[in-house]
């Protein structure tokens, strides 16, 4: 294992996309310390910002307040990064494989354009997780993001494939312009979910705000595929109540301003479940 | 060799290379899972006339199935890949998808795969929905009841068909009882199915006939009613013969099933245990009874 410890907390943004198993594997401690990073606009060496312990390994442990450290695990394809604390923007962006575990919270753009692997945030996450950068067409395309706390706005915006699970609440516009994939929200699903979505599934297990008028009610049913997904979440260690497996869900399809083949499922027995509408 | 006084003939069962797939069929309760599995494996006793050989492998408790519902695993065998694809399409499409509450999952992890759900999805008429998780793709096909969930691809592997043994008994009653006991014991073995009715064959065949248009005919050497009119293989005192045919995923599974079955079938009234072969010239696998039953 390679252990990195932030030398001193910083409010200056640090860009450290070299903190990645793909860059560390096979390198000596000195070579890792010499990897480039940005401290503000100044190009520095990783060793200037972090103390490094151990030879290069696919298993990386980072300690300290990294809430201003950006791009950790960017483009990683293998191995594991564990962050003991908070982490900044763009965590695991363009990630293709491996696993990132954050013991604290993460900033915006977690897993943007992600193509594989798993990101697990034990605290909260910011806005636009699993989404596409502005001007790009497709966001996350395969992989899994789990947030045990709350997440911000536009979760999974323009996501193409993959699974985002938020155990807490999500902000407005979850799944906006979604192309496909799945977003599970166990807390509250805020307004304007699925705005402009073409395909894909947004599942609200808790409270669900009034849907956009461009979603239409279909039926109440028990989707078998949800059982499969929820059992996998249980295997990963998430606490999933039995009633979510056995219960039934209201199905709305939309967004009718787009292709209209997306769906929003809301757990029918939830107190905040959607009324039969639209 | 004798087991509990029953003679074990020094002969072998001749078996053939096949291809196999495993379906995991789940449903809202064990009854519907079993119904779907029984229908999907119906008319699948012999590959020659039925297109495939298939049977129930085991009942799977809910906590072991992919969707946490009661399930049944089914094995389907054909002579080749193309035939297997055709049979799986027909049987999943016509027997599993049509059955209330069912879902169908792949039960074999293999490099070689057949696209089954990926083709059946077109039944959804454009409203089918794909779901991809951890490399497994599923299709949600809208049906009148709700949704049919089917996995896109099913793994296939090399397998063996035609393992067998014959029970030669003093009476039809005791021969049937011994066969039933053997089948019950053999169903505990994983990786095999017994494709015939109740696992038992009463009309074993030979690969020739006096009629030019017929490839196979009744196994005259083992028919007690014509023993004096043919070159009979039946010893004195034998008045009924039943056969148990075994298809399996590998040699070990078939050997284990034959061992368990033969040992259980050796009850008073059974005169001899034999096996069916074609002189060793047709099948690639030979299961010698004495070798299988010799400990170690």
Interface residues (C-beta under 8 A of the other chain):
Chain A: X142 X161 X162 X163 X180 X182 X199 X201 X221 X222 X223 X224 X225 X227 X228 X229 X231 X232 X245 X261 X263
Chain B: X26 X66 X67 X68 X69 X103 X127 X129 X130 X131 X132 X133 X134 X138 X140 X146 X147 X149
